[in-house]
């Protein structure tokens, strides 16, 4: 587990995210750029939510829907 107060800005923009790792027990880690199907093939075109991670890159540029999530309710929306 990491202490968010000790993290630097570059800790979140440089490097590869480990989606099997829970970084913060009481917070969600929201990321993009890595297509969700590369994290887990079952999430192709869908938002990935697991281990306090929310990955939102559904590969809309390659024909999949644009994924959106309301962080207040965790309701997912998809735009074809």
C-alpha positions in Angstrom: 0.0 0.0 0.0 1.3 3.5 -0.8 0.9 6.7 1.2 -0.7 9.2 -1.2 0.9 12.1 0.7 4.4 10.8 -0.2 3.7 10.4 -3.9 5.1 12.8 -6.5 3.2 14.0 -9.6 5.5 11.9 -11.9 4.6 8.8 -9.9 1.3 8.9 -11.7 2.3 9.8 -15.3 5.5 7.8 -15.7 5.7 4.0 -15.6 3.4 1.1 -16.1 0.4 0.6 -13.8 0.1 -2.8 -12.1 -3.7 -3.5 -12.3 -3.4 -6.5 -10.0 -2.0 -4.3 -7.3 -4.1 -2.2 -4.9 -2.3 1.1 -4.6 -4.7 2.7 -2.1 -7.2 0.9 0.0 -9.5 3.8 0.5 -9.1 5.6 -2.9 -9.7 4.7 -6.6 -6.9 5.0 -9.2 -8.5 6.3 -12.4 -6.4 5.9 -15.6 -6.6 6.1 -19.3 -4.2 5.6 -22.2 -4.0 1.8 -21.8 -6.8 0.1 -23.7 -8.9 -1.9 -21.3 -8.7 -5.0 -23.6 -4.9 -5.0 -23.0 -5.5 -5.2 -19.2 -8.0 -8.0 -19.5 -9.5 -9.2 -22.8 -12.9 -9.6 -21.2 -13.1 -5.8 -20.9 -12.8 -5.0 -24.6 -14.9 -1.9 -25.2 -15.9 -1.7 -21.5 -14.6 0.2 -18.5 -12.3 -1.9 -16.3 -13.0 -1.8 -12.6 -11.0 -4.0 -10.3 -8.6 -3.7 -7.3 -9.6 0.0 -6.8 -8.6 0.7 -10.4 -10.9 2.3 -12.9 -9.5 2.2 -16.5 -11.5 4.2 -18.9 -9.7 3.8 -22.3 -12.2 1.6 -24.2 -10.4 2.1 -27.5 -13.0 4.5 -29.1 -10.4 5.5 -31.7 -10.4 1.9 -32.9 -14.2 1.5 -33.2 -15.2 0.6 -29.7 -17.6 2.8 -27.7 -16.4 5.8 -25.7 -16.7 4.9 -22.0 -17.7 7.4 -19.4 -18.2 6.9 -15.7 -19.9 9.0 -13.0 -17.5 9.0 -10.1 -20.3 9.9 -7.7 -22.5 6.9 -8.5 -20.1 4.7 -10.5 -22.7 4.5 -13.2 -21.2 3.7 -16.6 -22.2 5.2 -19.9 -21.2 4.2 -23.4 -21.4 6.3 -26.6 -21.2 4.3 -29.8 
